[in-house]
Amino acid sequence: MSALKIQTRLIAAIAILAVSPLTAFTAEPVGELIIDSGSQNRPVSFVHFKLPEDWDSIPHTARTADGQIIPFQVDADGTGWLRVANTAANQQRKIQIYSGLSAAPLTGISARHVGNKVEMWSGAKRVLEYQAEPGEFPRSDIKEAFRRGGYLHPIWSPGGTIVTDDFPTNHVHHHGIWFPWTKTKFEEREPDFWNMGDEKGRVEFVNLDRFFSGPVFGGLNTQHRFVDLLADGGKTALNETWNVRVYAVPHDLKVSMFDLESTQTCATDSPLILPEYRYGGLGFRGRGDWDGKDNAHYLTSNGETDRIKGHATRADWCYIGGNTDGKRTGIVVMCHPDNFRAPQPMRIHPTEPFFCYAPQQLGEMAIEPEKPYVSKYRFLVLDGEPSVDQINEYWMDYSSPVKVTVVNRAKSN
């Protein structure tokens, strides 16, 4: 499907939704999706499939067997997406796809470009912000070398509590969710892209390619670069793209969920060597009142709650949380099974609300020319005490998605 056709479809869909209060799909479906849950209960699944070429008409609506309209959208690459909630284990569900648009109101994710940030909203609730170009320092005593863009902060829980921190006083270079490397070798030098105050390296925001809203998810695509400051005049070692997707989770589930996919490629013919080290890679920094060895609470997919024992172990997911105004909030970081060395080992700080997936803990690795390094992570933000059973249901849906069979009833012209 061409980009022009997709863009035309989206523009037409928006136009119909703006003017019509009625449901306008055809009497007969163009196709049907058979969704197999497998052996897991699935609170919510964001199902995707390749849209058949002969469905290329404007626009589409998805309905359950009992006539309930469910969110459906088409991504820029021609992938169809829909949200299916509350599917029991060992269940098959049939979703009918109609040609035409339902004007029934469906709360989705809206993206707004405000100043040097992109805001992501679920209805009237903020989910997160992406800091594009560097912003202002929160304090006057921070030196210029720490100025930073290209990260996620703030991130809100469904109840409205911010779970991240930015420029904390004891680690000024920590920023919500960010992705630098620490101990590295590039050509004959050893830049450090993590500890920016040493001025050996930095990660720079380059460009916001796009941001978008949708009934199933909203998101953004952006570019960063890793600059070796030890090279004469500075030299780019890596180029990076982020694909952030924020999902429209039903509000009654009381969680928010988003994905981050990072793709890093060599900017030159030289690899970036990553020697064995305890941290570096995807990092998370929790809010300030979680600081202190008794204030941040951890739970890993292995059942470990002791932060000292959990450090340097490998886990599919890790929960980090704490109490704010007497109420618990937290975030779960999930490591996709396709990631290099998954489940990746973790850096869990002994006293601070800091977490990092660090595959280089298992030994030296390298990002090599013409071999993109792709990392995928899912984040689940929740209020209240964490439930292992609940988190595992979301983890299984991430690691083992539902199976989708497309029954195409459309006729090609």
C-alpha positions as CSV (number, residue, x, y, z in Angstrom):
1,M,0.0,0.0,0.0
2,S,1.5,3.4,-1.0
3,A,2.1,6.1,1.5
4,L,-0.2,8.4,-0.5
5,K,-3.1,5.9,-0.3
6,I,-2.6,5.5,3.5
7,Q,-2.5,9.3,4.0
8,T,-5.6,9.7,1.8
9,R,-7.4,7.0,3.9
10,L,-6.5,8.8,7.2
11,I,-7.6,12.2,5.9
12,A,-10.9,10.8,4.7
13,A,-11.5,9.0,7.9
14,I,-11.0,12.1,9.9
15,A,-13.3,14.1,7.6
16,I,-16.1,11.5,7.9
17,L,-15.8,11.3,11.7
18,A,-16.0,15.1,11.9
19,V,-19.3,15.4,10.0
20,S,-21.2,12.2,10.5
21,P,-22.9,11.2,13.8
22,L,-24.0,7.9,12.2
23,T,-22.4,4.5,11.5
24,A,-21.7,4.4,7.8
25,F,-20.2,0.9,7.1
26,T,-21.4,-1.5,4.5
27,A,-23.9,-4.2,5.3
28,E,-21.5,-7.1,4.6
29,P,-18.0,-7.3,6.1
30,V,-15.0,-7.2,3.8
31,G,-13.2,-9.7,6.0
32,E,-13.0,-11.4,9.4
33,L,-10.2,-11.8,11.9
34,I,-10.0,-15.0,14.0
35,I,-8.1,-14.3,17.1
36,D,-6.7,-17.2,19.1
37,S,-5.7,-16.3,22.7
38,G,-3.6,-19.4,23.3
39,S,-3.2,-20.7,26.9
40,Q,-3.1,-17.2,28.5
41,N,-5.7,-14.8,29.8
42,R,-5.3,-11.5,28.0
43,P,-6.7,-8.3,29.7
44,V,-6.1,-6.3,26.5
45,S,-4.3,-7.2,23.3
46,F,-3.2,-4.8,20.6
47,V,-3.6,-7.1,17.6
48,H,-1.9,-6.3,14.3
49,F,-1.9,-7.9,10.8
50,K,-1.0,-7.0,7.3
51,L,-3.9,-5.4,5.6
52,P,-4.9,-7.2,2.4
53,E,-4.4,-5.1,-0.7
54,D,-8.0,-5.3,-1.8
55,W,-9.1,-3.8,1.5
56,D,-7.6,-0.5,0.3
57,S,-10.7,1.6,0.5
58,I,-11.7,4.4,2.8
59,P,-12.0,3.7,5.7
60,H,-12.6,0.6,8.0
61,T,-14.5,-0.3,11.1
62,A,-14.0,-3.4,13.4
63,R,-16.9,-5.0,15.2
64,T,-17.2,-8.0,17.5
65,A,-19.7,-10.8,16.9
66,D,-22.3,-9.1,19.1
67,G,-22.0,-5.8,17.2
68,Q,-19.7,-3.9,19.6
69,I,-17.5,-1.4,17.8
70,I,-13.8,-1.6,18.8
71,P,-10.9,0.7,18.0
72,F,-9.2,0.0,14.7
73,Q,-6.5,1.9,12.7
74,V,-4.0,1.5,10.0
75,D,-0.3,2.3,10.5
76,A,1.8,4.1,8.0
77,D,3.2,0.8,6.6
78,G,-0.2,-0.7,5.9
79,T,-0.5,-2.7,9.1
80,G,-4.0,-3.0,10.6
81,W,-4.2,-2.6,14.3
82,L,-7.1,-3.2,16.7
83,R,-7.7,-3.4,20.4
84,V,-9.3,-6.5,21.9
85,A,-10.0,-6.5,25.6
86,N,-10.8,-9.3,28.1
87,T,-10.0,-12.5,26.1
88,A,-9.9,-15.6,28.2
89,A,-7.3,-18.4,27.8
90,N,-8.0,-21.0,25.1
91,Q,-10.6,-18.7,23.4
92,Q,-11.1,-17.9,19.8
93,R,-12.8,-14.6,18.9
94,K,-14.1,-13.4,15.6
95,I,-13.8,-9.7,14.6
96,Q,-15.6,-8.5,11.5
97,I,-14.0,-5.8,9.4
98,Y,-16.3,-3.5,7.5
99,S,-15.7,-1.0,4.8
100,G,-16.7,2.4,6.2
101,L,-16.3,4.4,9.3
102,S,-18.1,4.3,12.6
103,A,-18.6,7.7,14.1
104,A,-19.1,6.2,17.5
105,P,-16.8,8.0,20.0
106,L,-13.7,5.9,20.8
107,T,-11.2,7.3,23.3
108,G,-7.7,7.0,21.9
109,I,-4.3,8.5,22.2
110,S,-3.7,12.1,21.1
111,A,-0.2,13.5,20.4
112,R,0.5,17.2,20.8
113,H,3.7,19.1,19.8
114,V,4.1,21.8,22.5
115,G,7.4,23.8,22.4
116,N,10.3,21.3,22.5
117,K,8.2,18.4,23.7
118,V,5.6,15.9,22.4
119,E,2.8,15.3,24.9
120,M,0.9,12.0,24.8
121,W,-2.7,12.0,26.2
122,S,-5.2,9.2,26.8
123,G,-8.5,11.2,26.7
124,A,-8.1,13.9,29.4
125,K,-5.2,12.1,31.1
126,R,-1.5,12.7,30.4
127,V,0.6,9.5,29.8
128,L,4.0,10.8,29.0
129,E,6.1,13.5,27.4
130,Y,9.1,13.2,25.0
131,Q,11.8,15.8,25.5
132,A,13.0,16.6,22.0
133,E,15.4,19.6,21.9
134,P,17.1,20.2,25.3
135,G,15.0,22.1,27.8
136,E,15.8,24.4,30.6
137,F,17.7,23.3,33.7
138,P,15.7,22.9,36.9
139,R,18.5,24.5,38.9
140,S,21.1,27.1,38.3
141,D,24.0,25.0,39.5
142,I,24.0,22.5,36.6
143,K,26.8,23.0,34.2
144,E,26.2,23.2,30.4
145,A,27.7,19.8,29.7
146,F,24.6,18.2,31.2
147,R,22.1,19.8,28.8
148,R,20.2,16.9,27.2
149,G,17.3,16.1,24.9
150,G,16.0,12.9,23.5
151,Y,14.3,11.2,26.5
152,L,11.0,10.4,28.1
153,H,9.9,12.5,31.1
154,P,7.5,13.0,32.8
155,I,5.7,9.7,32.8
156,W,2.4,9.6,34.7
157,S,0.5,6.8,36.4
158,P,-3.2,6.4,35.5
159,G,-4.0,8.1,38.8
160,G,-1.9,11.1,37.9
161,T,1.3,10.5,39.8
162,I,4.6,11.2,38.0
163,V,6.9,8.2,38.3
164,T,10.1,9.6,36.7
165,D,12.7,12.1,37.7
166,D,14.9,14.4,35.7
167,F,18.3,15.9,36.7
168,P,18.3,14.4,40.2
169,T,20.8,16.1,42.5
170,N,22.9,12.9,43.1
171,H,22.9,11.8,39.5
172,V,22.4,14.9,37.3
173,H,22.8,12.9,34.1
174,H,19.8,10.7,34.8
175,H,16.7,11.5,32.7
176,G,13.4,9.6,33.1
177,I,13.8,6.9,30.4
178,W,16.9,7.3,28.3
179,F,19.4,5.1,26.4
180,P,23.2,6.0,26.6
181,W,26.2,3.6,26.7
182,T,28.8,4.0,29.4
183,K,32.1,2.1,29.0
184,T,32.9,2.0,25.3
185,K,35.7,1.8,22.7
186,F,35.5,3.7,19.5
187,E,38.4,3.7,17.1
188,E,41.4,4.5,19.5
189,R,39.3,6.3,22.1
190,E,37.0,5.5,25.0
191,P,34.0,7.9,24.9
192,D,31.4,7.8,27.7
193,F,27.9,8.7,26.5
194,W,26.4,8.2,29.9
195,N,28.4,10.4,32.3
196,M,28.0,13.6,30.4
197,G,29.7,15.8,33.0
198,D,33.1,14.2,32.1
199,E,32.6,15.6,28.5
200,K,33.9,12.5,26.8
201,G,30.6,11.9,24.9
202,R,27.0,12.8,24.7
203,V,23.7,11.8,23.0
204,E,22.1,14.5,21.0
205,F,18.5,15.0,19.7
206,V,18.6,15.3,15.9
207,N,15.1,15.4,14.5
208,L,11.5,14.7,15.3
209,D,10.4,12.8,12.2
210,R,6.7,12.5,13.0
211,F,4.2,12.3,15.8
212,F,0.6,10.9,15.5
213,S,-2.7,10.2,17.2
214,G,-5.0,7.3,16.9
215,P,-7.9,5.3,18.4
216,V,-5.6,2.3,19.1
217,F,-2.3,4.0,19.7
218,G,-0.4,7.2,19.2
219,G,3.3,7.7,19.0
220,L,6.3,9.3,17.6
221,N,9.5,8.6,15.6
222,T,12.6,10.5,16.3
223,Q,16.4,10.5,15.7
224,H,19.4,10.8,18.0
225,R,23.2,10.6,17.6
226,F,26.0,9.4,19.9
227,V,28.9,11.9,19.6
228,D,32.4,11.0,20.6
229,L,33.7,14.2,22.2
230,L,37.3,12.8,22.5
231,A,37.7,13.0,18.7
232,D,39.0,16.2,17.3
233,G,35.9,18.4,16.7
234,G,33.6,15.6,17.9
235,K,32.7,12.5,15.8
236,T,29.4,10.7,15.5
237,A,29.8,7.0,16.5
238,L,26.2,5.9,16.4
239,N,22.9,7.1,14.8
240,E,19.7,6.1,16.7
241,T,16.0,6.1,15.9
242,W,13.3,5.7,18.5
243,N,9.8,4.4,17.7
244,V,7.5,5.2,20.7
245,R,4.0,3.7,20.7
246,V,1.5,4.6,23.4
247,Y,-1.5,2.4,23.6
248,A,-5.1,3.3,24.3
249,V,-5.7,0.9,27.2
250,P,-9.3,0.9,28.5
251,H,-9.5,3.1,31.5
252,D,-11.2,0.5,33.6
253,L,-8.0,-1.6,33.6
254,K,-6.2,1.2,35.4
255,V,-2.8,0.8,33.7
256,S,-1.0,2.7,31.0
257,M,1.2,1.0,28.5
258,F,3.8,2.1,25.9
259,D,6.6,0.6,23.8
260,L,10.0,1.9,23.0
261,E,12.0,0.5,20.1
262,S,15.5,1.7,19.7
263,T,17.5,1.0,16.5
264,Q,21.2,2.0,16.6
265,T,23.5,1.9,13.6
266,C,27.2,2.7,13.1
267,A,27.8,6.2,11.7
268,T,31.2,5.1,10.3
269,D,33.0,2.0,9.2
270,S,34.2,1.6,12.8
271,P,32.3,-0.5,15.4
272,L,31.3,0.6,18.8
273,I,32.8,-1.9,21.3
274,L,31.0,-2.3,24.6
275,P,33.3,-4.0,27.2
276,E,31.9,-5.8,30.1
277,Y,30.4,-3.3,32.6
278,R,27.7,-3.2,35.2
279,Y,25.5,-0.5,33.6
280,G,24.8,1.3,30.4
281,G,21.9,0.9,27.9
282,L,18.2,1.4,28.6
283,G,17.9,3.3,31.9
284,F,15.0,4.3,34.1
285,R,15.1,6.9,36.9
286,G,12.3,7.0,39.5
287,R,10.9,10.0,41.2
288,G,12.8,11.8,44.0
289,D,10.7,10.6,47.0
290,W,11.7,7.0,46.1
291,D,15.3,7.8,46.8
292,G,17.0,5.9,49.6
293,K,17.4,2.2,50.2
294,D,14.1,1.8,52.0
295,N,12.0,3.9,49.7
296,A,12.2,2.2,46.3
297,H,10.6,-1.2,45.9
298,Y,11.6,-3.8,43.3
299,L,10.1,-7.0,42.1
300,T,11.5,-9.1,39.2
301,S,9.9,-11.8,37.1
302,N,12.0,-14.3,39.1
303,G,10.1,-13.2,42.3
304,E,13.1,-11.3,43.7
305,T,12.3,-8.3,45.9
306,D,15.7,-7.8,47.4
307,R,17.4,-5.1,45.3
308,I,20.9,-6.4,46.2
309,K,20.2,-10.0,45.3
310,G,18.3,-8.8,42.1
311,H,21.2,-6.9,40.8
312,A,23.1,-8.6,37.9
313,T,20.4,-11.3,37.5
314,R,18.5,-11.8,34.3
315,A,14.7,-11.2,34.2
316,D,11.9,-10.8,31.7
317,W,10.6,-7.9,33.6
318,C,11.3,-5.7,36.6
319,Y,8.9,-3.5,38.7
320,I,10.2,-0.3,40.3
321,G,7.9,1.6,42.6
322,G,7.5,3.7,45.7
323,N,5.1,5.6,47.9
324,T,4.0,9.2,47.2
325,D,1.6,10.9,49.6
326,G,1.0,7.5,51.2
327,K,0.0,5.9,47.9
328,R,2.0,3.3,45.9
329,T,2.8,3.8,42.2
330,G,5.2,2.0,40.0
331,I,6.4,1.0,36.6
332,V,7.2,-2.3,35.0
333,V,10.0,-2.5,32.4
334,M,9.7,-5.5,30.1
335,C,12.6,-6.9,28.0
336,H,11.4,-8.3,24.7
337,P,12.6,-11.9,24.1
338,D,14.0,-10.9,20.7
339,N,16.5,-8.6,22.3
340,F,20.2,-9.4,22.3
341,R,21.0,-11.7,25.3
342,A,17.4,-11.7,26.5
343,P,16.5,-11.9,29.2
344,Q,19.1,-9.3,29.7
345,P,20.9,-8.8,33.1
346,M,19.9,-5.8,35.2
347,R,21.6,-3.0,37.1
348,I,19.5,-2.4,40.2
349,H,21.0,0.4,42.3
350,P,21.4,-0.4,46.0
351,T,20.0,2.9,47.3
352,E,18.5,4.9,44.5
353,P,15.4,4.4,42.3
354,F,17.5,3.5,39.3
355,F,17.2,0.5,37.0
356,C,19.0,-0.4,33.8
357,Y,18.9,-3.4,31.4
358,A,22.7,-3.9,30.7
359,P,23.4,-6.8,28.2
360,Q,27.2,-6.0,28.4
361,Q,27.2,-7.4,32.0
362,L,27.6,-10.8,30.3
363,G,30.8,-9.9,28.5
364,E,32.1,-7.7,25.7
365,M,29.7,-7.0,22.8
366,A,29.8,-4.7,19.8
367,I,27.5,-2.7,17.5
368,E,29.0,-3.3,14.1
369,P,28.7,-1.6,10.7
370,E,25.7,-2.7,8.6
371,K,24.3,-4.6,11.6
372,P,21.6,-2.5,13.3
373,Y,21.3,-3.1,17.0
374,V,17.6,-3.2,17.8
375,S,16.2,-3.1,21.4
376,K,12.5,-3.4,22.3
377,Y,11.0,-2.7,25.7
378,R,7.4,-2.4,27.0
379,F,6.5,-0.3,30.0
380,L,3.4,-0.8,32.2
381,V,2.6,2.0,34.7
382,L,0.2,1.3,37.5
383,D,-1.1,2.5,40.8
384,G,-1.3,0.4,44.0
385,E,0.6,-2.7,45.0
386,P,2.0,-4.8,42.1
387,S,0.4,-8.1,41.3
388,V,2.6,-10.8,39.9
389,D,-0.3,-12.5,38.2
390,Q,-1.5,-9.2,36.6
391,I,2.0,-8.3,35.4
392,N,2.6,-11.8,34.0
393,E,-0.6,-11.6,31.9
394,Y,0.6,-8.4,30.3
395,W,4.1,-9.9,29.9
396,M,2.7,-13.0,28.1
397,D,0.7,-10.8,25.7
398,Y,3.9,-8.9,24.9
399,S,6.2,-12.0,24.6
400,S,3.6,-14.3,23.0
401,P,1.1,-12.3,21.0
402,V,-2.3,-13.7,20.0
403,K,-2.4,-15.6,16.7
404,V,-4.4,-13.8,14.0
405,T,-6.0,-15.5,10.9
406,V,-7.3,-13.1,8.2
407,V,-10.4,-14.4,6.3
408,N,-10.6,-12.1,3.3
409,R,-14.1,-11.7,1.8
410,A,-13.3,-8.6,-0.3
411,K,-13.2,-8.9,-4.1
412,S,-10.4,-7.3,-6.0
413,N,-11.4,-5.0,-8.8
